[in-house]
């Protein structure tokens, strides 16, 4: 299964306490599902997004590299990527 590779941005990356999901394509500001996975493929967070930009809290996660997927509300895989969580200095 391959993502449609829509234009989503996560920033900041690396991040310490949160990331913001955004897109320059206004039509993507519909109902979305954001999923965050660890290196073992375990689902750690799932957020239903109804507007962009959207803030996702990371404070409860340890420093590591994570992977994300973005789906449309009807389950269509739109995008994926990686995110690095760092400790705040």
PDB file of N, CA, C and O in Angstrom:
ATOM      1  N   UNK A   1       0.848  -1.173   0.000  1.00  0.00           N
ATOM      2  CA  UNK A   1       0.000   0.000   0.000  1.00  0.00           C
ATOM      3  C   UNK A   1       0.889   1.230   0.000  1.00  0.00           C
ATOM      4  O   UNK A   1       1.837   1.305   0.782  1.00  0.00           O
ATOM      5  N   UNK A   2       0.606   2.176  -0.846  1.00  0.00           N
ATOM      6  CA  UNK A   2       1.427   3.365  -0.984  1.00  0.00           C
ATOM      7  C   UNK A   2       0.588   4.607  -0.741  1.00  0.00           C
ATOM      8  O   UNK A   2      -0.574   4.671  -1.140  1.00  0.00           O
ATOM      9  N   UNK A   3       1.197   5.611  -0.071  1.00  0.00           N
ATOM     10  CA  UNK A   3       0.502   6.857   0.232  1.00  0.00           C
ATOM     11  C   UNK A   3       0.317   7.688  -1.031  1.00  0.00           C
ATOM     12  O   UNK A   3       1.075   7.567  -1.993  1.00  0.00           O
ATOM     13  N   UNK A   4      -0.691   8.516  -1.004  1.00  0.00           N
ATOM     14  CA  UNK A   4      -0.936   9.446  -2.098  1.00  0.00           C
ATOM     15  C   UNK A   4       0.103  10.564  -2.132  1.00  0.00           C
ATOM     16  O   UNK A   4       0.233  11.258  -3.141  1.00  0.00           O
ATOM     17  N   UNK A   5       0.846  10.744  -1.034  1.00  0.00           N
ATOM     18  CA  UNK A   5       1.898  11.750  -0.880  1.00  0.00           C
ATOM     19  C   UNK A   5       1.375  13.173  -1.076  1.00  0.00           C
ATOM     20  O   UNK A   5       1.870  13.929  -1.912  1.00  0.00           O
ATOM     21  N   UNK A   6       0.372  13.508  -0.290  1.00  0.00           N
ATOM     22  CA  UNK A   6      -0.131  14.874  -0.273  1.00  0.00           C
ATOM     23  C   UNK A   6       0.863  15.751   0.483  1.00  0.00           C
ATOM     24  O   UNK A   6       1.723  15.236   1.197  1.00  0.00           O
ATOM     25  N   UNK A   7       0.754  17.046   0.337  1.00  0.00           N
ATOM     26  CA  UNK A   7       1.721  17.993   0.884  1.00  0.00           C
ATOM     27  C   UNK A   7       1.381  18.384   2.318  1.00  0.00           C
ATOM     28  O   UNK A   7       0.727  19.402   2.546  1.00  0.00           O
ATOM     29  N   UNK A   8       1.821  17.582   3.282  1.00  0.00           N
ATOM     30  CA  UNK A   8       1.684  17.906   4.693  1.00  0.00           C
ATOM     31  C   UNK A   8       3.049  18.279   5.244  1.00  0.00           C
ATOM     32  O   UNK A   8       4.070  17.740   4.817  1.00  0.00           O
ATOM     33  N   UNK A   9       3.060  19.196   6.186  1.00  0.00           N
ATOM     34  CA  UNK A   9       4.295  19.598   6.854  1.00  0.00           C
ATOM     35  C   UNK A   9       4.130  19.388   8.344  1.00  0.00           C
ATOM     36  O   UNK A   9       3.064  19.648   8.903  1.00  0.00           O
ATOM     37  N   UNK A  10       5.195  18.913   8.993  1.00  0.00           N
ATOM     38  CA  UNK A  10       5.259  18.826  10.449  1.00  0.00           C
ATOM     39  C   UNK A  10       6.413  19.704  10.888  1.00  0.00           C
ATOM     40  O   UNK A  10       7.539  19.538  10.420  1.00  0.00           O
ATOM     41  N   UNK A  11       6.138  20.634  11.781  1.00  0.00           N
ATOM     42  CA  UNK A  11       7.201  21.492  12.278  1.00  0.00           C
ATOM     43  C   UNK A  11       6.944  21.835  13.728  1.00  0.00           C
ATOM     44  O   UNK A  11       5.784  21.848  14.139  1.00  0.00           O
ATOM     45  N   UNK A  12       7.944  22.108  14.515  1.00  0.00           N
ATOM     46  CA  UNK A  12       9.352  21.943  14.179  1.00  0.00           C
ATOM     47  C   UNK A  12       9.719  20.462  14.130  1.00  0.00           C
ATOM     48  O   UNK A  12       9.036  19.623  14.718  1.00  0.00           O
ATOM     49  N   UNK A  13      10.767  20.162  13.449  1.00  0.00           N
ATOM     50  CA  UNK A  13      11.273  18.782  13.375  1.00  0.00           C
ATOM     51  C   UNK A  13      12.788  18.864  13.233  1.00  0.00           C
ATOM     52  O   UNK A  13      13.276  19.225  12.162  1.00  0.00           O
ATOM     53  N   UNK A  14      13.540  18.543  14.272  1.00  0.00           N
ATOM     54  CA  UNK A  14      13.148  17.889  15.513  1.00  0.00           C
ATOM     55  C   UNK A  14      12.307  18.798  16.426  1.00  0.00           C
ATOM     56  O   UNK A  14      12.339  20.024  16.323  1.00  0.00           O
ATOM     57  N   UNK A  15      11.555  18.140  17.322  1.00  0.00           N
ATOM     58  CA  UNK A  15      10.640  18.841  18.223  1.00  0.00           C
ATOM     59  C   UNK A  15      10.879  18.385  19.652  1.00  0.00           C
ATOM     60  O   UNK A  15      11.341  17.269  19.887  1.00  0.00           O
ATOM     61  N   UNK A  16      10.560  19.258  20.610  1.00  0.00           N
ATOM     62  CA  UNK A  16      10.720  18.878  22.010  1.00  0.00           C
ATOM     63  C   UNK A  16       9.392  18.642  22.718  1.00  0.00           C
ATOM     64  O   UNK A  16       9.266  17.668  23.461  1.00  0.00           O
ATOM     65  N   UNK A  17       8.400  19.503  22.511  1.00  0.00           N
ATOM     66  CA  UNK A  17       7.147  19.329  23.253  1.00  0.00           C
ATOM     67  C   UNK A  17       5.901  19.214  22.383  1.00  0.00           C
ATOM     68  O   UNK A  17       4.874  18.720  22.849  1.00  0.00           O
ATOM     69  N   UNK A  18       5.968  19.660  21.128  1.00  0.00           N
ATOM     70  CA  UNK A  18       4.810  19.553  20.240  1.00  0.00           C
ATOM     71  C   UNK A  18       5.255  19.692  18.786  1.00  0.00           C
ATOM     72  O   UNK A  18       6.357  20.160  18.500  1.00  0.00           O
ATOM     73  N   UNK A  19       4.386  19.281  17.883  1.00  0.00           N
ATOM     74  CA  UNK A  19       4.540  19.556  16.452  1.00  0.00           C
ATOM     75  C   UNK A  19       3.231  20.140  15.950  1.00  0.00           C
ATOM     76  O   UNK A  19       2.174  19.968  16.557  1.00  0.00           O
ATOM     77  N   UNK A  20       3.332  20.833  14.830  1.00  0.00           N
ATOM     78  CA  UNK A  20       2.156  21.386  14.179  1.00  0.00           C
ATOM     79  C   UNK A  20       2.043  20.737  12.808  1.00  0.00           C
ATOM     80  O   UNK A  20       2.992  20.748  12.023  1.00  0.00           O
ATOM     81  N   UNK A  21       0.877  20.175  12.531  1.00  0.00           N
ATOM     82  CA  UNK A  21       0.594  19.592  11.224  1.00  0.00           C
ATOM     83  C   UNK A  21      -0.069  20.682  10.386  1.00  0.00           C
ATOM     84  O   UNK A  21      -1.050  21.293  10.809  1.00  0.00           O
ATOM     85  N   UNK A  22       0.474  20.918   9.200  1.00  0.00           N
ATOM     86  CA  UNK A  22      -0.110  21.928   8.320  1.00  0.00           C
ATOM     87  C   UNK A  22      -0.038  21.467   6.875  1.00  0.00           C
ATOM     88  O   UNK A  22       0.602  20.465   6.555  1.00  0.00           O
ATOM     89  N   UNK A  23      -0.700  22.212   6.018  1.00  0.00           N
ATOM     90  CA  UNK A  23      -0.678  21.931   4.588  1.00  0.00           C
ATOM     91  C   UNK A  23      -0.957  23.222   3.844  1.00  0.00           C
ATOM     92  O   UNK A  23      -1.731  24.058   4.311  1.00  0.00           O
ATOM     93  N   UNK A  24      -0.332  23.387   2.692  1.00  0.00           N
ATOM     94  CA  UNK A  24      -0.623  24.549   1.870  1.00  0.00           C
ATOM     95  C   UNK A  24      -1.839  24.304   0.981  1.00  0.00           C
ATOM     96  O   UNK A  24      -2.353  25.238   0.365  1.00  0.00           O
ATOM     97  N   UNK A  25      -2.296  23.071   0.909  1.00  0.00           N
ATOM     98  CA  UNK A  25      -3.481  22.740   0.118  1.00  0.00           C
ATOM     99  C   UNK A  25      -4.716  22.885   0.995  1.00  0.00           C
ATOM    100  O   UNK A  25      -4.954  22.055   1.873  1.00  0.00           O
ATOM    101  N   UNK A  26      -5.499  23.923   0.768  1.00  0.00           N
ATOM    102  CA  UNK A  26      -6.664  24.195   1.612  1.00  0.00           C
ATOM    103  C   UNK A  26      -7.682  23.062   1.594  1.00  0.00           C
ATOM    104  O   UNK A  26      -8.368  22.839   2.592  1.00  0.00           O
ATOM    105  N   UNK A  27      -7.795  22.339   0.478  1.00  0.00           N
ATOM    106  CA  UNK A  27      -8.775  21.267   0.427  1.00  0.00           C
ATOM    107  C   UNK A  27      -8.432  20.130   1.380  1.00  0.00           C
ATOM    108  O   UNK A  27      -9.277  19.285   1.673  1.00  0.00           O
ATOM    109  N   UNK A  28      -7.191  20.109   1.864  1.00  0.00           N
ATOM    110  CA  UNK A  28      -6.813  19.080   2.826  1.00  0.00           C
ATOM    111  C   UNK A  28      -7.278  19.409   4.237  1.00  0.00           C
ATOM    112  O   UNK A  28      -7.153  18.576   5.135  1.00  0.00           O
ATOM    113  N   UNK A  29      -7.810  20.603   4.448  1.00  0.00           N
ATOM    114  CA  UNK A  29      -8.285  20.999   5.768  1.00  0.00           C
ATOM    115  C   UNK A  29      -9.659  20.392   6.031  1.00  0.00           C
ATOM    116  O   UNK A  29     -10.574  21.078   6.487  1.00  0.00           O
ATOM    117  N   UNK A  30      -9.792  19.133   5.748  1.00  0.00           N
ATOM    118  CA  UNK A  30     -11.011  18.386   6.000  1.00  0.00           C
ATOM    119  C   UNK A  30     -10.740  17.434   7.157  1.00  0.00           C
ATOM    120  O   UNK A  30      -9.688  17.528   7.789  1.00  0.00           O
ATOM    121  N   UNK A  31     -11.630  16.553   7.440  1.00  0.00           N
ATOM    122  CA  UNK A  31     -11.422  15.592   8.507  1.00  0.00           C
ATOM    123  C   UNK A  31     -10.268  14.662   8.136  1.00  0.00           C
ATOM    124  O   UNK A  31     -10.289  14.011   7.092  1.00  0.00           O
ATOM    125  N   UNK A  32      -9.258  14.613   9.014  1.00  0.00           N
ATOM    126  CA  UNK A  32      -8.072  13.793   8.807  1.00  0.00           C
ATOM    127  C   UNK A  32      -7.797  12.979  10.060  1.00  0.00           C
ATOM    128  O   UNK A  32      -8.310  13.288  11.135  1.00  0.00           O
ATOM    129  N   UNK A  33      -6.992  11.945   9.920  1.00  0.00           N
ATOM    130  CA  UNK A  33      -6.538  11.149  11.057  1.00  0.00           C
ATOM    131  C   UNK A  33      -5.013  11.129  11.007  1.00  0.00           C
ATOM    132  O   UNK A  33      -4.419  10.768   9.991  1.00  0.00           O
ATOM    133  N   UNK A  34      -4.385  11.523  12.121  1.00  0.00           N
ATOM    134  CA  UNK A  34      -2.930  11.521  12.253  1.00  0.00           C
ATOM    135  C   UNK A  34      -2.556  10.389  13.194  1.00  0.00           C
ATOM    136  O   UNK A  34      -3.106  10.294  14.291  1.00  0.00           O
ATOM    137  N   UNK A  35      -1.627   9.526  12.784  1.00  0.00           N
ATOM    138  CA  UNK A  35      -1.175   8.420  13.623  1.00  0.00           C
ATOM    139  C   UNK A  35       0.332   8.512  13.789  1.00  0.00           C
ATOM    140  O   UNK A  35       1.061   8.759  12.827  1.00  0.00           O
ATOM    141  N   UNK A  36       0.797   8.309  15.028  1.00  0.00           N
ATOM    142  CA  UNK A  36       2.221   8.352  15.348  1.00  0.00           C
ATOM    143  C   UNK A  36       2.648   6.986  15.872  1.00  0.00           C
ATOM    144  O   UNK A  36       2.018   6.432  16.772  1.00  0.00           O
ATOM    145  N   UNK A  37       3.734   6.445  15.295  1.00  0.00           N
ATOM    146  CA  UNK A  37       4.237   5.112  15.612  1.00  0.00           C
ATOM    147  C   UNK A  37       5.659   5.178  16.128  1.00  0.00           C
ATOM    148  O   UNK A  37       6.416   6.087  15.786  1.00  0.00           O
ATOM    149  N   UNK A  38       6.022   4.190  16.968  1.00  0.00           N
ATOM    150  CA  UNK A  38       7.415   4.071  17.380  1.00  0.00           C
ATOM    151  C   UNK A  38       8.175   3.203  16.381  1.00  0.00           C
ATOM    152  O   UNK A  38       7.610   2.754  15.384  1.00  0.00           O
ATOM    153  N   UNK A  39       9.457   2.970  16.653  1.00  0.00           N
ATOM    154  CA  UNK A  39      10.307   2.208  15.730  1.00  0.00           C
ATOM    155  C   UNK A  39       9.871   0.749  15.595  1.00  0.00           C
ATOM    156  O   UNK A  39      10.252   0.084  14.632  1.00  0.00           O
ATOM    157  N   UNK A  40       9.083   0.245  16.537  1.00  0.00           N
ATOM    158  CA  UNK A  40       8.600  -1.135  16.486  1.00  0.00           C
ATOM    159  C   UNK A  40       7.248  -1.246  15.787  1.00  0.00           C
ATOM    160  O   UNK A  40       6.676  -2.332  15.698  1.00  0.00           O
ATOM    161  N   UNK A  41       6.739  -0.114  15.292  1.00  0.00           N
ATOM    162  CA  UNK A  41       5.463  -0.121  14.590  1.00  0.00           C
ATOM    163  C   UNK A  41       4.247  -0.050  15.500  1.00  0.00           C
ATOM    164  O   UNK A  41       3.122  -0.264  15.050  1.00  0.00           O
ATOM    165  N   UNK A  42       4.465   0.250  16.784  1.00  0.00           N
ATOM    166  CA  UNK A  42       3.346   0.364  17.725  1.00  0.00           C
ATOM    167  C   UNK A  42       2.707   1.747  17.607  1.00  0.00           C
ATOM    168  O   UNK A  42       3.398   2.765  17.611  1.00  0.00           O
ATOM    169  N   UNK A  43       1.406   1.766  17.503  1.00  0.00           N
ATOM    170  CA  UNK A  43       0.658   3.020  17.443  1.00  0.00           C
ATOM    171  C   UNK A  43       0.685   3.678  18.819  1.00  0.00           C
ATOM    172  O   UNK A  43       0.221   3.092  19.798  1.00  0.00           O
ATOM    173  N   UNK A  44       1.230   4.902  18.899  1.00  0.00           N
ATOM    174  CA  UNK A  44       1.351   5.616  20.171  1.00  0.00           C
ATOM    175  C   UNK A  44       0.312   6.710  20.339  1.00  0.00           C
ATOM    176  O   UNK A  44      -0.181   6.950  21.442  1.00  0.00           O
ATOM    177  N   UNK A  45      -0.014   7.366  19.245  1.00  0.00           N
ATOM    178  CA  UNK A  45      -0.992   8.460  19.290  1.00  0.00           C
ATOM    179  C   UNK A  45      -1.842   8.411  18.034  1.00  0.00           C
ATOM    180  O   UNK A  45      -1.372   8.072  16.948  1.00  0.00           O
ATOM    181  N   UNK A  46      -3.101   8.759  18.213  1.00  0.00           N
ATOM    182  CA  UNK A  46      -3.993   8.921  17.068  1.00  0.00           C
ATOM    183  C   UNK A  46      -4.839  10.149  17.346  1.00  0.00           C
ATOM    184  O   UNK A  46      -5.486  10.249  18.389  1.00  0.00           O
ATOM    185  N   UNK A  47      -4.830  11.080  16.408  1.00  0.00           N
ATOM    186  CA  UNK A  47      -5.581  12.331  16.559  1.00  0.00           C
ATOM    187  C   UNK A  47      -6.504  12.524  15.367  1.00  0.00           C
ATOM    188  O   UNK A  47      -6.106  12.344  14.216  1.00  0.00           O
ATOM    189  N   UNK A  48      -7.729  12.889  15.662  1.00  0.00           N
ATOM    190  CA  UNK A  48      -8.673  13.270  14.612  1.00  0.00           C
ATOM    191  C   UNK A  48      -8.515  14.768  14.413  1.00  0.00           C
ATOM    192  O   UNK A  48      -8.634  15.549  15.357  1.00  0.00           O
ATOM    193  N   UNK A  49      -8.247  15.158  13.183  1.00  0.00           N
ATOM    194  CA  UNK A  49      -7.970  16.551  12.860  1.00  0.00           C
ATOM    195  C   UNK A  49      -9.126  17.098  12.029  1.00  0.00           C
ATOM    196  O   UNK A  49      -9.493  16.517  11.008  1.00  0.00           O
ATOM    197  N   UNK A  50      -9.696  18.218  12.472  1.00  0.00           N
ATOM    198  CA  UNK A  50     -10.798  18.811  11.724  1.00  0.00           C
ATOM    199  C   UNK A  50     -10.441  20.171  11.142  1.00  0.00           C
ATOM    200  O   UNK A  50     -11.252  20.798  10.461  1.00  0.00           O
ATOM    201  N   UNK A  51      -9.203  20.628  11.419  1.00  0.00           N
ATOM    202  CA  UNK A  51      -8.729  21.885  10.843  1.00  0.00           C
ATOM    203  C   UNK A  51      -7.204  21.888  10.833  1.00  0.00           C
ATOM    204  O   UNK A  51      -6.559  21.242  11.659  1.00  0.00           O
ATOM    205  N   UNK A  52      -6.655  22.616   9.897  1.00  0.00           N
ATOM    206  CA  UNK A  52      -5.203  22.789   9.820  1.00  0.00           C
ATOM    207  C   UNK A  52      -4.890  24.265   9.952  1.00  0.00           C
ATOM    208  O   UNK A  52      -5.663  25.074   9.440  1.00  0.00           O
ATOM    209  N   UNK A  53      -3.826  24.667  10.594  1.00  0.00           N
ATOM    210  CA  UNK A  53      -2.849  23.825  11.270  1.00  0.00           C
ATOM    211  C   UNK A  53      -3.417  23.216  12.551  1.00  0.00           C
ATOM    212  O   UNK A  53      -4.383  23.722  13.122  1.00  0.00           O
ATOM    213  N   UNK A  54      -2.795  22.116  12.990  1.00  0.00           N
ATOM    214  CA  UNK A  54      -3.250  21.369  14.154  1.00  0.00           C
ATOM    215  C   UNK A  54      -2.042  21.014  15.010  1.00  0.00           C
ATOM    216  O   UNK A  54      -1.045  20.503  14.498  1.00  0.00           O
ATOM    217  N   UNK A  55      -2.125  21.280  16.301  1.00  0.00           N
ATOM    218  CA  UNK A  55      -1.017  21.041  17.239  1.00  0.00           C
ATOM    219  C   UNK A  55      -1.153  19.661  17.881  1.00  0.00           C
ATOM    220  O   UNK A  55      -2.232  19.286  18.341  1.00  0.00           O
ATOM    221  N   UNK A  56      -0.045  18.904  17.908  1.00  0.00           N
ATOM    222  CA  UNK A  56      -0.014  17.594  18.543  1.00  0.00           C
ATOM    223  C   UNK A  56       1.049  17.613  19.644  1.00  0.00           C
ATOM    224  O   UNK A  56       2.218  17.904  19.392  1.00  0.00           O
ATOM    225  N   UNK A  57       0.624  17.299  20.857  1.00  0.00           N
ATOM    226  CA  UNK A  57       1.527  17.321  22.009  1.00  0.00           C
ATOM    227  C   UNK A  57       2.432  16.089  22.020  1.00  0.00           C
ATOM    228  O   UNK A  57       1.985  14.978  21.735  1.00  0.00           O
ATOM    229  N   UNK A  58       3.704  16.294  22.352  1.00  0.00           N
ATOM    230  CA  UNK A  58       4.686  15.208  22.402  1.00  0.00           C
ATOM    231  C   UNK A  58       5.362  15.079  23.757  1.00  0.00           C
ATOM    232  O   UNK A  58       6.238  14.232  23.927  1.00  0.00           O
ATOM    233  N   UNK A  59       4.975  15.896  24.719  1.00  0.00           N
ATOM    234  CA  UNK A  59       5.669  15.927  26.008  1.00  0.00           C
ATOM    235  C   UNK A  59       5.714  14.582  26.706  1.00  0.00           C
ATOM    236  O   UNK A  59       6.648  14.318  27.463  1.00  0.00           O
ATOM    237  N   UNK A  60       4.730  13.725  26.473  1.00  0.00           N
ATOM    238  CA  UNK A  60       4.670  12.435  27.158  1.00  0.00           C
ATOM    239  C   UNK A  60       5.508  11.352  26.481  1.00  0.00           C
ATOM    240  O   UNK A  60       5.519  10.209  26.939  1.00  0.00           O
ATOM    241  N   UNK A  61       6.207  11.691  25.403  1.00  0.00           N
ATOM    242  CA  UNK A  61       7.004  10.705  24.673  1.00  0.00           C
ATOM    243  C   UNK A  61       8.487  10.876  24.964  1.00  0.00           C
ATOM    244  O   UNK A  61       8.954  12.003  25.125  1.00  0.00           O
ATOM    245  N   UNK A  62       9.241   9.775  25.034  1.00  0.00           N
ATOM    246  CA  UNK A  62      10.688   9.877  25.239  1.00  0.00           C
ATOM    247  C   UNK A  62      11.403  10.336  23.961  1.00  0.00           C
ATOM    248  O   UNK A  62      10.851  10.275  22.862  1.00  0.00           O
ATOM    249  N   UNK A  63      12.625  10.788  24.136  1.00  0.00           N
ATOM    250  CA  UNK A  63      13.445  11.185  22.989  1.00  0.00           C
ATOM    251  C   UNK A  63      13.658   9.978  22.086  1.00  0.00           C
ATOM    252  O   UNK A  63      14.102   8.924  22.543  1.00  0.00           O
ATOM    253  N   UNK A  64      13.340  10.133  20.802  1.00  0.00           N
ATOM    254  CA  UNK A  64      13.463   9.025  19.851  1.00  0.00           C
ATOM    255  C   UNK A  64      13.061   9.518  18.466  1.00  0.00           C
ATOM    256  O   UNK A  64      12.667  10.671  18.288  1.00  0.00           O
ATOM    257  N   UNK A  65      13.171   8.622  17.493  1.00  0.00           N
ATOM    258  CA  UNK A  65      12.631   8.894  16.165  1.00  0.00           C
ATOM    259  C   UNK A  65      11.291   8.184  16.056  1.00  0.00           C
ATOM    260  O   UNK A  65      11.160   7.029  16.462  1.00  0.00           O
ATOM    261  N   UNK A  66      10.298   8.872  15.510  1.00  0.00           N
ATOM    262  CA  UNK A  66       8.958   8.342  15.349  1.00  0.00           C
ATOM    263  C   UNK A  66       8.546   8.446  13.888  1.00  0.00           C
ATOM    264  O   UNK A  66       9.161   9.167  13.102  1.00  0.00           O
ATOM    265  N   UNK A  67       7.512   7.725  13.544  1.00  0.00           N
ATOM    266  CA  UNK A  67       7.000   7.725  12.186  1.00  0.00           C
ATOM    267  C   UNK A  67       5.521   8.066  12.224  1.00  0.00           C
ATOM    268  O   UNK A  67       4.806   7.663  13.142  1.00  0.00           O
ATOM    269  N   UNK A  68       5.068   8.805  11.230  1.00  0.00           N
ATOM    270  CA  UNK A  68       3.661   9.201  11.218  1.00  0.00           C
ATOM    271  C   UNK A  68       3.013   8.863   9.885  1.00  0.00           C
ATOM    272  O   UNK A  68       3.674   8.707   8.859  1.00  0.00           O
ATOM    273  N   UNK A  69       1.700   8.759   9.948  1.00  0.00           N
ATOM    274  CA  UNK A  69       0.866   8.599   8.760  1.00  0.00           C
ATOM    275  C   UNK A  69      -0.324   9.529   8.902  1.00  0.00           C
ATOM    276  O   UNK A  69      -0.819   9.773  10.002  1.00  0.00           O
ATOM    277  N   UNK A  70      -0.775  10.044   7.759  1.00  0.00           N
ATOM    278  CA  UNK A  70      -1.967  10.883   7.719  1.00  0.00           C
ATOM    279  C   UNK A  70      -2.957  10.220   6.768  1.00  0.00           C
ATOM    280  O   UNK A  70      -2.619   9.863   5.639  1.00  0.00           O
ATOM    281  N   UNK A  71      -4.179  10.064   7.248  1.00  0.00           N
ATOM    282  CA  UNK A  71      -5.250   9.448   6.469  1.00  0.00           C
ATOM    283  C   UNK A  71      -6.410  10.419   6.332  1.00  0.00           C
ATOM    284  O   UNK A  71      -6.612  11.282   7.186  1.00  0.00           O
ATOM    285  N   UNK A  72      -7.171  10.274   5.256  1.00  0.00           N
ATOM    286  CA  UNK A  72      -8.441  10.989   5.158  1.00  0.00           C
ATOM    287  C   UNK A  72      -9.435  10.306   6.092  1.00  0.00           C
ATOM    288  O   UNK A  72      -9.187   9.194   6.559  1.00  0.00           O
ATOM    289  N   UNK A  73     -10.540  10.957   6.362  1.00  0.00           N
ATOM    290  CA  UNK A  73     -11.549  10.385   7.260  1.00  0.00           C
ATOM    291  C   UNK A  73     -12.093   9.060   6.747  1.00  0.00           C
ATOM    292  O   UNK A  73     -12.534   8.225   7.536  1.00  0.00           O
ATOM    293  N   UNK A  74     -12.065   8.858   5.416  1.00  0.00           N
ATOM    294  CA  UNK A  74     -12.571   7.598   4.858  1.00  0.00           C
ATOM    295  C   UNK A  74     -11.478   6.528   4.731  1.00  0.00           C
ATOM    296  O   UNK A  74     -11.694   5.486   4.111  1.00  0.00           O
ATOM    297  N   UNK A  75     -10.296   6.794   5.325  1.00  0.00           N
ATOM    298  CA  UNK A  75      -9.254   5.772   5.379  1.00  0.00           C
ATOM    299  C   UNK A  75      -8.219   5.809   4.270  1.00  0.00           C
ATOM    300  O   UNK A  75      -7.352   4.936   4.228  1.00  0.00           O
ATOM    301  N   UNK A  76      -8.273   6.773   3.378  1.00  0.00           N
ATOM    302  CA  UNK A  76      -7.298   6.879   2.292  1.00  0.00           C
ATOM    303  C   UNK A  76      -5.967   7.387   2.858  1.00  0.00           C
ATOM    304  O   UNK A  76      -5.917   8.434   3.503  1.00  0.00           O
ATOM    305  N   UNK A  77      -4.899   6.638   2.610  1.00  0.00           N
ATOM    306  CA  UNK A  77      -3.570   6.988   3.105  1.00  0.00           C
ATOM    307  C   UNK A  77      -3.041   8.155   2.290  1.00  0.00           C
ATOM    308  O   UNK A  77      -2.834   8.026   1.083  1.00  0.00           O
ATOM    309  N   UNK A  78      -2.819   9.310   2.946  1.00  0.00           N
ATOM    310  CA  UNK A  78      -2.428  10.523   2.239  1.00  0.00           C
ATOM    311  C   UNK A  78      -0.939  10.838   2.321  1.00  0.00           C
ATOM    312  O   UNK A  78      -0.357  11.334   1.357  1.00  0.00           O
ATOM    313  N   UNK A  79      -0.322  10.556   3.460  1.00  0.00           N
ATOM    314  CA  UNK A  79       1.064  10.965   3.638  1.00  0.00           C
ATOM    315  C   UNK A  79       1.705  10.182   4.771  1.00  0.00           C
ATOM    316  O   UNK A  79       1.013   9.613   5.615  1.00  0.00           O
ATOM    317  N   UNK A  80       3.028  10.157   4.783  1.00  0.00           N
ATOM    318  CA  UNK A  80       3.773   9.557   5.875  1.00  0.00           C
ATOM    319  C   UNK A  80       5.136  10.240   5.958  1.00  0.00           C
ATOM    320  O   UNK A  80       5.551  10.932   5.029  1.00  0.00           O
ATOM    321  N   UNK A  81       5.819  10.039   7.068  1.00  0.00           N
ATOM    322  CA  UNK A  81       7.130  10.629   7.255  1.00  0.00           C
ATOM    323  C   UNK A  81       7.684  10.289   8.620  1.00  0.00           C
ATOM    324  O   UNK A  81       7.130   9.456   9.336  1.00  0.00           O
ATOM    325  N   UNK A  82       8.782  10.939   8.979  1.00  0.00           N
ATOM    326  CA  UNK A  82       9.404  10.688  10.275  1.00  0.00           C
ATOM    327  C   UNK A  82       9.492  11.986  11.065  1.00  0.00           C
ATOM    328  O   UNK A  82       9.445  13.085  10.511  1.00  0.00           O
ATOM    329  N   UNK A  83       9.620  11.823  12.365  1.00  0.00           N
ATOM    330  CA  UNK A  83       9.670  12.927  13.304  1.00  0.00           C
ATOM    331  C   UNK A  83      10.689  12.572  14.372  1.00  0.00           C
ATOM    332  O   UNK A  83      10.705  11.444  14.863  1.00  0.00           O
ATOM    333  N   UNK A  84      11.540  13.523  14.736  1.00  0.00           N
ATOM    334  CA  UNK A  84      12.523  13.300  15.785  1.00  0.00           C
ATOM    335  C   UNK A  84      12.097  14.094  17.019  1.00  0.00           C
ATOM    336  O   UNK A  84      11.870  15.303  16.951  1.00  0.00           O
ATOM    337  N   UNK A  85      11.993  13.392  18.143  1.00  0.00           N
ATOM    338  CA  UNK A  85      11.650  14.006  19.428  1.00  0.00           C
ATOM    339  C   UNK A  85      12.935  14.170  20.210  1.00  0.00           C
ATOM    340  O   UNK A  85      13.657  13.195  20.419  1.00  0.00           O
ATOM    341  N   UNK A  86      13.235  15.381  20.647  1.00  0.00           N
ATOM    342  CA  UNK A  86      14.428  15.650  21.434  1.00  0.00           C
ATOM    343  C   UNK A  86      14.023  16.162  22.809  1.00  0.00           C
ATOM    344  O   UNK A  86      12.912  16.657  23.001  1.00  0.00           O
ATOM    345  N   UNK A  87      14.939  16.035  23.760  1.00  0.00           N
ATOM    346  CA  UNK A  87      14.693  16.581  25.101  1.00  0.00           C
ATOM    347  C   UNK A  87      14.902  18.079  25.060  1.00  0.00           C
ATOM    348  O   UNK A  87      15.797  18.587  24.386  1.00  0.00           O
ATOM    349  N   UNK A  88      14.056  18.771  25.797  1.00  0.00           N
ATOM    350  CA  UNK A  88      14.183  20.222  25.902  1.00  0.00           C
ATOM    351  C   UNK A  88      15.440  20.541  26.699  1.00  0.00           C
ATOM    352  O   UNK A  88      15.743  19.871  27.686  1.00  0.00           O
ATOM    353  N   UNK A  89      16.163  21.553  26.272  1.00  0.00           N
ATOM    354  CA  UNK A  89      17.425  21.921  26.957  1.00  0.00           C
ATOM    355  C   UNK A  89      17.166  22.897  28.051  1.00  0.00           C
ATOM    356  O   UNK A  89      18.099  23.320  28.734  1.00  0.00           O
TER     357      UNK A  89
END
